Amino acid sequence: MENGYRIETKCIQSGWKPGCGEPRVLPIYQSTTFKYDDSDQMGRLFDLEAEGYFYTRLQNPTNDAVAAKITELEGGFAGMLTSSGQAANYYAVFNICEAGGHIVCSNSIYGGTYNLFGTTMKKQGIECTFVNPDASYEELSAAFRLDTKAVFAETISNPSIVVLDIEKFARLAHDHGVPLIVDNTFATPINCRPFEWGADIVTHSTTKYMDGHAMAVGGAIIDSGNFDWMAHADKFPGLTTKDESYHGIVYAEKFGKGAFITKATAQLMRDLGSIPSPMNAFLLNVGLETLHLRMARHCENAQKVAEFLNGHEKVAWVNYAGLSDNPYYELAQKYMPGGTCGVMAFGVRGDREAAMRFMDSLKLTAIVTHVADARTCILHPASHTHRQMSEAELNEAGIRPDLMRLSIGIENVEDIIADLAEALKAI
Ligand SMILES: Cc1ncc(COP(=O)(O)O)c(C=O)c1O
């Protein structure tokens, strides 16, 4: 019944379910520990034989209620919160790909994720082949190896605003016996639910639209429960063979559709500990309650701004999938008919100096590292978020040196356009 509610209702009502006489609003369980009457009760929790709370690094009622809400929004089976989007992407991959493993990853992704997979995880013995997401099925197939464990991509890439052909990627992953992990941060489940198109696991930097107010860094991992680990048992021994650190539990046998999230919680969260504070989960929940209203306004404003920039003589190019001449327009219409997101990329005519002069002349639009929150902001990835990447890597990832990432907020759009128009005069 509950899952039958429409997404707007889920934004408000899912997650926290108060019993009679309990707080109407999700409480902040700001407690590291939970009390039990006898030691056997606690022992059963440690053995994963009973459900309940014992230590917030593993589970906390506030965090779990928010994870349950995001799981319902995505239409998933189980979910967990992490302390950041970085942790979510790391855990999602590391949960099934250990030293000696390999992943195939779209090269159009957030710079931090690119570093994580391309550099840091390489030091842990995990290799990553970056692929052009627009390549043909056959070209993409060539990237797979016998030790490939997962495919990773972003629904709408940050900052190059490439829209993923989710069905193509899901088919590719499944034909090679591995799951598709999709970072759905920019689209949010309001605009796209990747499980409906075949993705198996979804991640989020909840720091962005979900929180929406730039108050709390956070992440989430949601599992559809659809990938059959046992059917590919030798590829995923972590899920299909005994975990000696839990008395020989076989996650896929004992937890079925919940295996992936149970393992990520019981092993990775236990050992690596990237949990959000309950206070941050509470703030995230406040953001989620208005996600549907904000996403609609972000998209409406962004469409108007993209059209304004597209028609401006001092603007060289605009990349926003809502523009009908955009190469990703068709894919956006298919996967996100209600709108994509509030983020676009564009370049002004002239050199890098011109771009800097334009940015420095903005008044309402702030220069910040952040993206995808209520306030309009701008960033030059080549000199900010992606500055560790070489010129060749930038080009490969579709990030032109003149690219500016503009994140449209939910202010009055006329004020945003007036600010941009004024700053363009400075060039
Ligand atoms: C698409 C995407 N995924 C993941 C991340 C990392 O998230 P966080 O900053 O919450 O660690 C970001 C950050 O910008 C992002 O844009």
The ligand as an ORCA input file, in Angstrom:
! r2SCAN-3c Opt
* xyz 0 1
  C      27.705     13.342     -8.886
  C      28.478     13.406     -7.606
  N      28.750     12.258     -6.948
  C      29.446     12.258     -5.793
  C      29.935     13.424     -5.261
  C      30.713     13.386     -3.970
  O      29.833     13.764     -2.950
  P      30.251     14.417     -1.551
  O      30.796     15.769     -1.856
  O      28.969     14.425     -0.805
  O      31.270     13.534     -0.941
  C      29.667     14.640     -5.899
  C      30.166     15.906     -5.331
  O      30.086     16.942     -5.945
  C      28.921     14.623     -7.108
  O      28.629     15.751     -7.765
*
